[in-house]
Amino acid sequence: MPNVLIVDDEPGIRQSLKGVLEDEGLKSALAESGEACLEILRDRSFDVVLLDVWLPGIDGLETLGKIRELEDAPEVIMISGHGTIETAVRATKLGAYDFLEKPLSVDRTLILVKNAIAAKRLREENRDLKKQLIPRSVIVGDSIPMKALRQQIQIMAPTNGRVLIFGESGTGKELVAQAIHARSLRKDEMFVEVNCAAIPEDLIESELFGHRKGSFPAATTDKEGTFQRAHGGSLFLDEIGDMSLKTQSKVLRTLDEQRFTPVGGDESITVDVRVIASTNKDLEEEISRGNFREDLFYAAAARAQGGYCQAGALFFEGVLGHLRPPPARNHRRRHRDSDALFLAGQCSRTAQRDGTHRDHESHHHPV
């Protein structure tokens, strides 16, 4: 059963809120000060804290800051009888879930508490899923190519740059992407995957950028796209070579400008996303055939600190982040047990292009 901690220096408000919450089947505890609140939270876990701004001793905002430092912090809804926009903004910056003004509306209070409980549960589920992801992102094996690949991932992962992974189907491109995310500065945020080859062309833009209700016959509600869902984390565009030129153009613009407009929308959305892409196609050949944009090819592999890989070694002088796992048929019999996925860290020869390309690439910044 969800637990709610009510923190207010007025006994009448504490008891009233306790009664309202218990009528909805929610357990509650009471505290009359910020100090008492923090002491209770050290011993017990709560889903939500209803926290008054004006408290004796440590005020609500200072208490909020200390709550957010806890390892498994609850969602905090601030309460104030003298609320101002400035106070609400400060509370939001400190991590408050929302803000309630006195006199309290019972309906609004219950809605916010239930939404905050759902947000806390979602955060916990996300954390658990990330824990499950870590074992999947472990690349094992003692072969030289495996060691080289792990070394390259170790170098690329902590940067905020984009990475383009080449390899035939079954060579473990998704595993490499997960390993990069799990070792990155964004490891505590979302890892969102999109299989570009599995989504029909007329739906891929909606999947990536979302849509507004009524923008096309099947759009009965607003939809959040994967770029927005991955905000703050990593977006894995699997089989990027299967995108149409129209979608490629919009993806390129999003990478360059760090914002996009949902299908049928009129307002742009700013995002902070690290893009990791993969393909089983020879993109240079696709470029020569007019099937893939050359500028997207370089934008998809622009690295924050520069550098390109060739034959398993990293040289910090270009701006490409390429990984190329070879096909599994290159296995040696003696590596079959330890190298279930044979992944070599060989980077694209295209990194050796002339300085004109490098000058062009240096203008791209990772989303």
N, C-alpha and C positions, 0 to 999 in steps of 0.2 A: 504494500500500500504506500503511495507517495507521502512523503513527509514535508511539511511546511513549517518554517520557523518564523514567528511573528515578533518583530522587534519594534517596540513603541513605548514611550515613557508614560503614555496615558492608559491606565488600567482598563477603562471603559472600551477603548478602541481594541485593545488586545483581546478582551473577552468577546466582543462582538464579532471580530474576524474569526476567532477560534470557533464560535458557534456556526457561522456561515460555512466555514470550510468543512467542519465535521458533518454538517447536514448533507454535504456533497460526497461524503465518504472519504475525506482526506484527514490524515493524522496531522496534528499540529503541536508545537511547543511554543513557549512564551519566553521572551527576554525583555527587560526594561531598559537596557543600555547597550552600547556598542561593546563594552568590555564583557558583559554577560553573554552577548551573542557569540563573540570569538571563543570564549571558554566552552560554550556548548558545542560549537562546531569542531573543536579539537577532539571531543569525545564521541560525537555522533555525526552521521552523514545525513544531509537533507537534500531534497530536490530543488526547493525554492526557499528563498528568504524574502519576506516582506519587511523592508527596512525603512524606518522613518529617517528623514534627513536631519531633523532637529532633535538631537539627543543630548542629555547631560554627559559631561566627560568627552569621550571620543565621539565626534559627530558622525552622521550617517555616511558622508562621503569618505571620510578617513577609514571608517569601518569597512566600506565597500572595497577600498583599495587593498586592505588586509585580507578580505575574503577572497579576492581574485588571486591572491598569492598562494592559496591553499592548493594542495595537489589535486583533489577532486572537488573543485569549487562548485557550489550550487548556483543556479540562476538567481539573480537578485532583482527584485522589483522595488524601486524607490517610492516612498510615500512622502508627501509634503502638503502642509496646509498653507504654505506661503511660497508655492512653487513659482519659479521664474524660468524664462527660456535659458538664461545663463546656467542656472543650476541643473536643468535637464540636460544641457549639452555637456556639462562637466561629468555628470553621472554616466552618460552614454560613453564618453571617452574613457572613463574608468572601467567600463565593462558591464554596466547595468543592462538588464534585459529590456526594461521599459520603466515608465514613470506614471504614478497615479497621484492625482490631486484630491485633497480633502475638500468637502465631504465626499467620502468614497461611494461610488456607485457599485452596488452588489453585483450586478450583471457584468460590468466591465472588469471588476476585480476577479470574478470567477473565470472569465474568459482568459484574462492574462495569466492567471495562475496555471490553468490547464495547458495553455500554449507553452508556458515556460517549462512545465513538467515534460511535455512532449519534446521540447528542444533539448532538455537535459538527457532524456532517454536516447535521442538521436545522436547526441554527442558521445554517449557511452557506447552505442552500437558501432559508431564510426571508429572509435578507439579500439574496440575489440576486433573489428575487421582489419585494421591496420596491423594489429598484433599477428593476425593470421597471415597477412601479406608478407611479413618479414621472412618466414621460412621459405615461402615460394620464391623470394627474390635472392636466395642464396645460391650462388653459382659454384659448384664443386668440381673437382678434377685437378690432376697433377700434371697434365700435358702442358707443353710449352705454350700452345695457342690459348689454353684456358688461363694460364697464369698471366699471359699478356693482356687478355681481355679484362681480367679482374683489375689489373693495373690501370688500364685505360679508363674503366668505369670509376675507379677510385679518384682519378684525376678530374674527369669530367663532372662527376656527380655534385661536388660542392659548389660549382659555379652556378650562375643563374642563366646560363646559355642554353640554346636549343640544340638538339642532337638528332641526326638523321641516321637510322639504322637500316643497313642493306642486308638482304639474305633471302635464300629460297624458303618456301613454306616448310615449317617444321624445324628450322634451325634455332628457334628460341628467341625471336625478336622481342616478344612480349616479356619474357623473363628478363632480358637485358633492360628493357624500359622500366620494369618494376624495381630492378636492382639500382638503377640510376636514381629513381625517386626515393627509395628507402634509405639512400646514403646522402641525399641532398638536404639543403637547408629547409626544404618544404616537406620533409618527411612526416611532419605532424598534421599536414593538411591533406586535402582530397587528392586521390589518384583516379582520374576519370578516363575511361577507355572508349574509343569509338572505332568500330570496324567499318571503314569507309567503303569497303567492297561489298558489304552485306546490306547496305541501306540504298533503296531506290533513289535514282537521281533526283526525282521530284520531291523527295523528303529529306535529303541530306542537309540542305540549308536550314530547315526547321530543326533538325537534330542538333546541328552545331550552334546555331545562333538563337534558337527559340522562335516563337511566333506570337502574334497577338490574336485574340479571339476575332473570328470573322475574316481573317486574312485569306483563307481559302475554305472550300466547303467543309473539310473535315476538322477545321480549327474551331471547335465548340468552346474551348477555354484557352486562356493564356498558357503558354508553355515556356519553361526556362530551358535554354539551350545548354549544351555541354561546356561551352566556353565559360558561361556564367557559373555553372555548377562547380567548375574547377578553379574558380577565383581563389587566389592565394596558394594553389597547389600546382599539380602537373596534369596536363592533358595529353594522352597518348593517341595520336592519329595513326591507327594501324592501316596499312596499305593505302598510303596517301596518293600513290600513283594511279589509283582507280577513280580519283575525283574528276569531275567534269571541269573544263576550262573556266566555266562561269563560277563554280564554287571555289576553284583555285584562286581566282581573282579576289573574291571576298575574303578568303583566308589570308592571302597576302596583305590585303589592306588592314586586316585585324592585327596581324603581326607587326606591321609598320606603325600603326596609330594607337595600338593598345585599346581600341574600342571598336564597337560594332553596333549595328541597328538590327533588332529582331525583324523577322519577316512580317510585313504589315505594320511595323511600328514607325514612329516618327521621331523618337528620341534615342540618342546613342547611349550605350552602356559601356563604362570604362572597366577594364579587367586587368588583373595581374596574374598571368598564367605562364608557366613554363611549358613549352610545347616540345614533346618528344614524338618524332614521326618515324614510320617504318615503311618499307616497300620491298616487294619481291621482284620488282621490275628494274631494268637498266634505265635509269632516268635520263642519262645522257642520250641514249637512243630514242627515248620517248620525246625528248626536247627536239631532237633533229627531225622527228616526224610531225612535230607540231602538236603533240598530245599532252605536253607538260610545260609549264612556264619555267623558263630559265631563272627568272628573278625569284620565284618561289623556291626553286631548288637550292639557291644559295641562302635565302632567308630562313629556310627550314633547318639549316645547319649552322647558323651564325652563333658563335660562342662568345660569351661575355668577355673573356680574357684573350681571345684569339687562340690560334693553335690548330694544327691539323695532324692527322695520323697517317703514317705510311709504313706498311710492313710491321705494324705492332709497336712503333715508336712514336712518341709525341714531340712535336716541334712547335714551340710557341712563336710563330711568325706569320701564320695565315689567320683566317677567321672561320674555319670549318670544323665542325665536330661530327665526324663520320665514324660509324662502326659497321663492319661487314662480316658477320658470321658466315663461315663457309658451309656448304652442304654436308649433311651427316655422313654421306657416302665416303668422305675423306677419313673416316675413322681408321685408326690402327686397331687390330684385334686386341692388343694388350691394353687399350684404353676403354674397352667397351663397358667395363664395370664402373670405373671411376668417372667416366665422361659420358653420362647418359645423354646429355645434350652437348654436342661438340661445337663450341663457339670460339671462333678465332677472332682476335682483335686486330683485324686488318682494315685500314682505313682507305677511303676512296682515292684513287689516283687523280681524281679531278681536283684535289687540293693543290696539285702542282701547276694549276693554270697560271697564266701570266699575271702581272701586277695590275692590269686593268680590272680584272675580276675582283682582285683583292681590294682595290680602292672602292669599287662598287659595294662590296660586301661590308666594308667598314662602316657604312651608313646605316646598317640594319641593327636594331637593338632588340633583345629578347623581350617578349611580352611579359 
